[in-house]
């Protein structure tokens, strides 16, 4: 399946060395604000809505490889000859693919809750999970971080597999960014991801070719892409520094944002001071 490059909607903040920030599924460029709002104080952050997400809407089915064509066109349009890529979940997989395809352009990678051979240990989803998730999300939109909702529905919903620390901060991010991103994720995006998952994606044999500095960040309790699969990827990358945070899950940048951003700042300082 081939398509021409899609003209992606994009949010650009700050000045300096560019950092291409790639969201996960469901997601959007806006859902990367935990990174872009901070990093744009010293760097230029570029956060596109991938094809089928956010404001880059399409009704046409596409393949995951089309994301790479879109991102190449975006980088050409913005004249990005050299840049760092930060990718969360699906965005991290795309970051690895970009580094493999454009080794002279990608000069550093920050991987968040992702893997070159992703696997999870998510339990089966019940009707009660879906019911409580819907109720928790609706109430949280009206009153983000409300303790009663967190205890009554949040901790009994699918949120319990996405976050481990049910803090007000995490629920505020869920209300402001996760729910809108979910509602803006198209059927075509769901189709592309499911088709890719059915092919048992595995890039472990290839990523030893990636020699640029890499930072891997993982959550110990991540059930969507396990910490084990993230650390397996880190071991196969020749120039990789890894951190595995305890007592956090797949959305850990929203659980412990200060710690995550401090580690990213430190790594950037070490490599691009």
Secondary structure, 3 states (H helix, E strand, C coil): CCCCCCCCCEEEECCCCEEEEECCCCCCHHHHHHHHHHHCCCCEEEEECCCCCCCCCCCCCCCCHHHHHHHHHHHHHCCCCCEEEEEECHHHHHHHHHHHHCCCCEEEEEEECCCCCCCCCCCCCCHHHHHHHHHHHHHHHHCCCCHHHHHHCHHHCCHHHHCCCCCHHHHHHHHHHHHHHHHCCCHHHHHHHHHHHCCCCCCCCCHHHCCCEEEEEEECCCCCCCHHHHHHHHHHCCCEEEEEECCCCCCHHHHCHHHHHHHHHHHHHHHHC
